[in-house]
Amino acid sequence: MRIAIFSDVHSNIDALEVVLRRYEELAIDKYVCLGDVVGYGGAPQECCELVRNLVEVCILGNHDAAVCGRMDYAYYYEAARNALDHHASLVSATNLEWLRSLPYMDRREGWTYSHGSPVNVEAFDYVFNFQQATALLLHWGELRPVTFIGHSHLTKAFALAPPGTNGPRIEEVFGPLITFDPARRYIVTVGSVGQPRDNDARACFTVFDTEAMTLEYHRADYDILKAAQRIFDCKRLVPDFGKRLFLGI
């Protein structure tokens, strides 16, 4: 099976539409979204409609949780709070109910889908450095062979070795193609469709091949100016949300 796994659309309909067209060329059997369909961008309702009607699994992201009333985001900085308030007013009742129904984690298959760390999922903790990955060694027995996450908007991936291993128990692994060793546990961040932060402005998305046990990263150019202009035209969204799209930060 070839599973399309993507994350962090963040209301960027222009990036999402391009990614979905690219997926049509890649013989996909199933679609999975790892959360944060909304937040930051100019088209939250449109993105919810596309994702809700496409994916078999969608995980709750922190921005999704905020928009649909499942978390207190009073501690977020002002611009982010204003964006979330605005998006809550734009998303339809149907899509708000859909966001409220999303799980924090999905483990029905032989791997895990989560927005952030698979430990204490409601906290939406990050896993993008060695210290954060090392903390997961304490949970080795609970981890599935592969855990796919989003949240950081990066393309970081870590291989965890089992207890008793000689040598380092944490190694960073790099794409564009990752082949999974069944003796290890992997934490794989799939990047961001709508707001990459790995210094590459192109939309990022992945394909997981369950037979070959590989994950491949893909990038797609899209009309960044059009996506940014949606933000610039909205008085409730700060221009910085649009400007950083050009830089991939």
N, C-alpha and C positions, 0 to 999 in steps of 0.2 A: 504494500500500500504506500502511496505517496501522499503525504499530508502537508498541506500548506499551513505553515505556522507564522503568524505575524502579530505585531503588537504596537501599541502606542500610536494609533492613528491621529489622535488629538485634533479631531474636527478638520482635518486637511483632506477635503474631498478630491482635490486635484491630484494629490499623490495617491490616494486610495484607488481612484479609478484607473490610473496607469498600472498600479500593482496588480489589480484584478485582471486587467487585460493581459499582462505578462503571465499570470498564473494560467490563463486559458491555453497558453502555448506549452505548458509544462506537464501535461497529463496528470492533473491533480485528482485524487479520489475523495478528499475530505478537507474541509477548511476549519482552522482553529484560530481564534483570536485570544491573545493573552491580556487584554484589557486596555483601559484608557482610550476608549473610542472617542470620548469628549475631552474638553479642556483646551485652552490656549487658542485654537484656530477659529476659522470663520464659518464653519458649516457643521455644527454638531448634529442637527436633526437629519441632514442628508447622510452623514456618516453612520448614524444609528440605523437608519433605514436599510442601507446597503449591507452592513455587517449582520444585523438581526436576521435578514432574509437569506443570508448566504451560509453562515457558519453552522457547524454541528455542535461545536463547543465554544463558548465565550466565557472568559474568566473576568471577574470583577476587578477593575483597577481602582486606584485611590481617587482619581478624578471622577470616574463613574460613580463611585460610592458617595462622593461629595455632592454631585449634581442630583442624585436621586434621593438624598436625605439619609443615607446609611452611615455617615460619619460626620463628626464635627470638624470643620476645617477653619475654625476661628483663628488658629495659630498660623495659617498660611499667610504669606506676604500679601499686601493689599491688592496688587495687580492680579495675582492668581485668584484671590477671593472674588474680585469683581468679575473675572472671566467665568468662574463657576456659577455665580449668581445669574449672570447673563444667560449662560447656557441652560440653566434650569428653567428659565423663562421661555426658551426657544424650543426645547425638546417636547414632543407631543406626549400626551398622557399614556399612550400605548408604549412609547419607547421608555418613558420613565418607569413604567411597571416592568418592562423587560429588564432594565438595569437593576431594579430592585430584586429581580429573581436570579441574578447571576451568582454562581458559586465563587468562593475565594480560591478554590483549588479543585482540580479534577484528576482522579487517580483510577479511573475505571479500566484503563488499559495498562500495559506494562511499564508505563512511564508517568511522569507527573507534569501537569500544566499548572502554573502559578503566576501571579503577576510579579511578586517579589520573592523573597526568601520563602522556601517551603516550610520553614519553622515559624510558628506564631504568625500565621498568614494575615491575620487581621491588622497587624502592625505595619504591613507593607515595607518590611526592611529591605535594604539594598544588598546585592551581592555583586560587587564589581572590583574588589581588590583581594589580595591574599589574606588579609586579616579576616575579612568577612567570610571568605571561603573556608578558611581554617576552622572557624567556629562551627561549621557544619560537620566536621569530623566527629564531633561529639554525638552526632545523630546518624552515624553511618548505617546502623541497623534499620533505620526508618526510611532511608533514601531509596528511591527506585533507581534502576540503572541510569536513567536520564531524567533530569528535571529541566524543563524549558521555562524560562522566565522572560519578563520584559522589564519595565519600570525605569531602568537607568538610561535607556535610549542608546546603549552601547552595544558592542558585539563581543563582549568578554565571555570566555568559556574556561572552565576549570575542570581538570580531571583529579578525582580524589582516589588515592590508593587505599587498600584495605589495611586494617590493623596488622602489625607485624611486618609490614613492608620494609625492606632495606632501602634506604635512600629517602628522598623527599616524598611526602604523602600528598602534596598539592603541586600540581603543575598547571600552568596556563597553556591552553591549546588554541590554535589559530586556524581560521578559515583560509580560503573560502570553502574548503571541504573538510569536515571533521568525520573521522571514522571512529566509532565507539568500540572500545575494548570491553568485553563482557565482565572482566575481572575488576573493573573500576566503576565509580559512580561519577556522573557528570552533571555540572550545573552550567547550562548554556543560555546566555542572553541573546535573544534573536534580533536585537536592533529595533529601530523605530521606522514605521512607514511615514508618519507625518511630521516628525521633528527629530531627525537624527542628531546625535551629540558626539559623534566619533570623528568629527572634522571632515566628514564626507556628506555633502548636502543632498545627495541622491537618496531617494526612498530605499529603505532596507527591508527585505523580506526573505523567508527561508523555506526550504523544502526538506522534509524529513522522510527518508526512504526506510520503511520498517523492515524490509527484507535485507537490504545491504547494510542496515544500521549505520547510515550516514546522514549528516545534515549539511546542506549546501546553502551558503549565503548568496543572495542575489541583490543587485542594485539596479535602480531605474531612474533615469532622468525624467523630470516632470516640469510643468510650468510653475516654477517657484514664484515668479513675479505675480502671476494670477492668484496663487494661494496667499501671498503676502498682501496683495491689494485688498483681499476680502477682510483682512485684519485692519489694515490702514483705514478702510472705509467705515469701520465700526467704532463709534465713540466710546464704547464700553471696554474695548480691548486696547492695551498699550502697544505702540508701534514696535517696541522691542521684540514682541512675539513674532512679528513678521520679519524684522531685520535679521534675526538669527537663523531663519530658514536658509538664507543665502550662504551662510558660513558653516552650517552643520555643527552648531555648538549649542 
